Amino acid sequence: MGAEVPTPTAFAFGKGNVFVAGYGDPEGKAPGGIFVLRGGKAVQLRGMPGAAGLAWKNGTLYATVSRTLLAFGGWNGSAFTTRRVVWSGLKRFTV
């Protein structure tokens, strides 16, 4: 099922895929998430948070979510199998 990406914020290219971060609808009607483009449509990846930025390196998708840098690995063509926190900002660090 294809969806529109609410407020696209970043793109990353890896393993033959285009990943798109959507931060969410500014009016609060649609939550954000991470999407993969397939056949001209954006397919939302289940359980992935809205992100402000994305990067791909050596089989890992990195996403900035609020004050946190997350790393997703084990891409199987439809989902990531691992998730870890790479860095978490201080609470006084403003977004």
URTA-V181247 format. One line per field, one symbol per residue. ss: DSSP state (2 for helix, 1 for strand, 0 for the rest). phi: phi as a letter, one per 30 degrees, with the letter a starting at -180 (. if undefined). A space follows every 10 residues. Layout:
ss->???
phi->???
//
This chain:
ss->0010000111 1111001111 1111000000 1111111100 1111000000 0011111001 1111100111 1110000000 0111111100 00000
phi->.cbdddheba bbcahibccb ccdjdddidb ddlcbbdbhi bccdddicdd bcabacahib ccbcbhcbcc bcbidcjbac cbbbddabdd ddddc
//
